[in-house]
């Protein structure tokens, strides 16, 4: 079962977008969720990850201070608010479920950086930032 990421589009540098990640097939509230991106010719990058309660969050250095990951378990949705967008943020953005063990926040963050143990990848949503 794949997650659905939406909310991408074309925006000028300095602008904002909010991405959403959801599914109608099961409840997301027991899962930690990650946001990832892949630009053409580049490897997939862990952008932001959040634990199941929303109390623990990881951000890649490249987006820290500009992106905010949050979740509304009542709405069964995880969000990625992206502000101060830069052309280098252009990529296809994906969300995925964390299926590995959760020994600690630092362990989970390390898995987020490498996208290890994440599953249910959807088709992603394209974000294009023009200069």
C-alpha positions in Angstrom: 0.0 0.0 0.0 1.5 3.3 -1.0 1.2 6.7 0.6 -0.1 9.7 -1.4 2.0 12.8 -1.5 0.5 16.0 -2.9 0.8 19.7 -2.9 3.8 20.2 -5.2 3.9 22.8 -7.9 5.9 25.6 -9.4 6.9 28.5 -7.1 9.3 31.3 -7.3 12.4 31.4 -5.1 11.5 32.7 -1.7 8.0 31.3 -1.9 6.2 28.6 0.1 4.4 25.3 -0.4 2.8 22.8 1.9 3.0 19.2 1.0 0.6 16.6 2.4 1.0 12.8 2.9 -1.9 10.6 3.6 -3.7 7.3 2.8 -7.2 6.1 3.0 -6.2 2.5 3.7 -5.0 2.6 7.2 -4.2 4.8 10.2 -0.9 6.6 10.1 -0.8 7.4 13.8 1.3 4.4 14.8 4.0 5.1 12.3 6.9 7.4 12.1 6.9 9.1 8.7 9.7 10.5 6.6 9.8 13.1 3.8 12.4 12.5 1.1 13.4 14.1 -2.2 15.2 13.2 -5.3 16.5 15.7 -7.9 17.4 14.6 -11.4 20.8 12.9 -11.4 21.1 13.0 -7.6 20.6 10.4 -4.9 17.5 10.4 -2.7 17.9 12.6 0.3 16.1 12.4 3.7 14.6 15.9 4.2 12.5 15.6 7.4 11.2 12.9 9.6 8.7 12.8 12.4 7.9 10.2 15.0 4.4 8.8 15.5 3.4 11.3 18.2 4.9 14.3 16.5 7.2 15.0 19.5 10.4 14.2 17.7 11.6 15.7 14.4 14.6 15.5 12.2 15.7 17.9 9.5 18.5 17.7 7.0 20.9 20.6 7.4 20.0 21.8 3.9 16.4 22.6 5.0 16.8 23.3 8.7 15.0 26.6 9.6 13.0 26.7 6.4 11.0 23.4 6.4 8.6 22.2 9.2 7.3 18.7 9.4 4.1 18.1 11.4 1.2 15.7 11.6 -2.5 15.7 12.3 -3.3 12.2 13.4 -7.0 13.1 13.5 -6.8 14.0 9.8 -4.5 11.0 9.1 -2.1 13.4 7.4 1.5 14.4 7.7 2.6 17.8 6.4 5.8 19.4 5.1 5.6 23.2 5.2 8.4 24.5 3.0 9.2 28.2 3.3 12.0 30.4 1.8 12.3 27.9 -1.1 15.4 27.9 -3.2 16.0 26.6 -6.7 18.1 23.8 -5.2 14.9 22.5 -3.5 13.6 21.5 -6.9 12.9 17.7 -6.7 10.3 15.0 -6.5 9.2 14.8 -2.9 8.1 11.5 -1.4 6.7 10.4 1.9 7.2 6.9 3.4 6.5 4.8 6.5 9.3 3.9 8.8 9.2 0.1 9.3 12.3 -0.4 11.3 13.0 -0.5 15.1 12.8 2.7 17.1 15.5 2.4 19.7 16.0 6.1 20.1 15.5 9.4 18.3 19.1 9.4 17.2 18.8 5.9 15.7 15.7 7.0 13.9 17.3 10.1 12.6 20.2 8.1 11.2 17.7 5.9 9.4 16.0 9.0 8.0 19.3 10.3 6.6 19.7 7.1 4.5 16.0 6.3 4.0 16.8 2.8 5.4 13.8 0.8 6.6 11.3 3.1 5.0 8.5 1.6 2.8 5.2 2.4 1.1 6.7 4.9 -1.2 4.2 6.6 -3.5 4.7 8.4 -6.8 5.8 11.6 -5.1 4.9 15.2 -5.9 7.1 17.5 -8.0 8.3 20.7 -6.6 9.9 23.2 -9.0 11.5 26.4 -7.7 12.3 29.0 -10.3 15.0 31.6 -9.7 
